[in-house]
Amino acid sequence: MLENVEKMKQDLLAKAEALGKELPLNTLDELIDHFGGPEHVAEMTGRKGRLVRRPDGSVVFESRAEQCLSIDHVNLKEKERFMNGDK
C-alpha cells in the first residue's frame, strides 16, 4: 500500500513538473523575469518565495530568504540595493 502511494506521489510530481514548463509565471514573476531576474530587480513584497525561470526554460520555486534575515529585513536589504543602484 505504501509503495503505491509513493508511486502515485512521484507520478503526480512528474506531471506537475512537465506542466510547469507550459504555464506562465504569475504577473510579478513575469515582470521580474522580463527585466533580468532577481539578480537585477529589487523586490519589496511580503512574499516568502518566487518562481524563477531558468535559462533552460524550466521554472523553480526560490525562497526570498537570506541568511538570518526576516522577510522585513530582506525587503530593507532589497531597498538598500535599489537605492545604491545595485538593482
Helices and strands as residue ranges (DSSP letters): H 2-20, H 27-34, E 49-53, E 59-63, H 71-83
